Amino acid sequence: MREFATVILAAGKGTRMKSGLHKVLHPIAGRPMIDHLMASAAELGPARTVVVVGSGRDQLESALAGRAETCLQEPQLGTGHAVQQAQGSLDGFEGDVLILYGDVPFVRAETMRAMLDRLHADDAPAVVVLGFEPADALQYGRVIADADGRIEKMVEHKDATEAERACRLCNSGLMAARAADMFDLLGRVGNDNSQGEYYLVDVVNVAREDGRHSAVVVTDRPDEVAGINSRAELARAEAQWQEMKREETMANGASLRAPETVFFSYDTEIGRDVTIEPNVVFGPGAKVADGATIRAFSHIEGAEIGPGCEVGPYARLRPGAVMERGSKVGNFVEMKKAVLGEGAKANHLTYLGDAEVGAGANIGAGTITCNYDGYFKYKTVIGPRAFIGSNSALIAPVRIGADAIVAAGSAVSRDVDDGELRMVRAEQLVKPGWADRFHDTMKKKKAGEGK
């Protein structure tokens, strides 16, 4: 493949989103929509990436720092004018230019490749346009092409005749051209149209006036060129992505009991023979190894779950949680920056934060690692095969030795040696008959007040 640059248009105000956050930074599956697009383009290795910005410029420049060059479109005079703003950034660049849109995040790398390959086919088109055939053509611009994909005319919907609107082949807005051709053609595009704007599509018509032809590549997946302009469209894009990920996960050998209730992040990794019960949510950075079971209503983010592990129901694994082979956390257990060793168990009602739990250890119900003093975090280390009794508080920094036992109800603030029993309880005071006398006294008092 020849060297190419991507120009991503992201200068729109995004007013329909009604948000202080730039439209293309709104997340889908935990990732800004523009990052989905850039990740697809990155599979092909662009030599340069230029993002055309306008409103919300500071947000985009901060989010893209070190990953793309930005250039400003001000005022905003149409898509053709937007692409022209990238000319300075690409001065001296002799490769191809691929025009993408920051709010059209699901374009596949293979589609981009098809456009660039078509640009260098034997008939050498001046411009390649990505077309699609939606179920409802709505207000899309039309691509009038012959049977060989050579474009005869492109026209915006508002400027099209009824006969042209009857054409089902629509313009996605995505284009590819050699850099020299792109900016030469754009320099001759006028704004004699109903909006008084410089349309990018007009480069095709200008090339045609030069006696050169352009070509259309048609995607077989119209949903990959769906734009996002509102919260409702963002929600539909999320649903579209999640459906794709669920299908992919099941195809790769995992079982989803109620697929429509499971939500993945853009980077979730699920192994084979994993079972995921209903209403499970994966945040960014979750990895689940082969044979694990994720029970209902669990939330997993930034965590690694090893082979054969069991999670939940109603468990929360936060960033830095690591479960080694065959370990188990049960209902209402939370882990944060903690390692649960091979075969270790925390079956219910437990918080493990900044902790290291050895292989085969048992963490009783109600156990808390007290890891924070309001200023700093401290670590708890629990040795292999240790047994922590129910309702224990382990006050970090503290170490519980191998095979040690912490008696239920203990508050442990000093290290426990290997094989030691530690019991930290107040002495029990016993007063036989005291409760009976108390009840009798209070009942008489209450009866007297009622008279």
Secondary structure, DSSP 8 states (H G I E B T S, - for coil): ---EEEEEEE----GGG--SS-GGGSEETTEEHHHHHHHHHHTT--SEEEEEE-TTHHHHHHHTTTT-EEEE--S---HHHHHHTTTTTTTT--SEEEEEETT-TT--HHHHHHHHHHHTSTT--SEEEEEE--SS-TT--EEEE-TTSBEEEEE-GGG--HHHHT---EEEEEEEEEHHHHHHHHTT----STT----TTHHHHHHHHTT---EEEE-S-GGGG----SHHHHHHHHHHHHHHHHHHHHHTT-EESSGGG-B--TT-EE-TT-EE-SS-EE-TT-EE-TT-EE-TT-EE-S-EE-TT-EE-SS-EE-TT-EE-TT-EEEEEEEEEEEEE-TT-EEEEEEEEEEEEE-TT-EE-TT-EEE-B-SS-B--EEE-TT-EE-TT-EEESSEEE-TT-EE-TT-EE-S-B-TT-EE---------TTHHHHHHHHHHHHHHHHT-
